[in-house]
Each structure stands twice: as C-alpha cells, then as structure tokens.
Amino acid sequence: MEIRQPTSALEVHQHMVCSLQKQDPVILDIGCYDGADSLHCLRLCPEAQLYWFEPDPPGRLLA
C-alpha cells in the first residue's frame, strides 16, 4: 500500500495535529519567521499551548 504524502501546507498541519493525539498539546515553533505555521496549527488545535520563537525577526535592521 502506498502512503500518500501531504501536498499542501494545510494538509501538513492537519497531519501534524492529528499525530499529536491530544486536544491540548504544547507546541514549540522554533524559528517561526512570521508565525504563519504556528497560527495554522493553533486554528486546527485551539486548545494548544503555543510558544513561538524567532531569533532573527524579519525586518530587523542589520548592524
């Protein structure tokens, strides 16, 4: 049997959330860039505790 791979960002997020098998997981998004992926996960799993970190925020002035 062939396992179908997710083809869109939404399918990837749905697969990740379903794999957690918890309604209130703790999700760490390290290197979240603009937070779009984190927000997708939070929409799919609104009870999650979400922590996101971006060490190099977009638009930061370079010294």
Buried (B, 14 or more C-beta within 10 A) or exposed (E): EEEEEEEEEEEBBBEBBEEBEEEEBEBEBEEBEEEEBBBBBBEBBEEBEBEBEBEEEEEEEEE
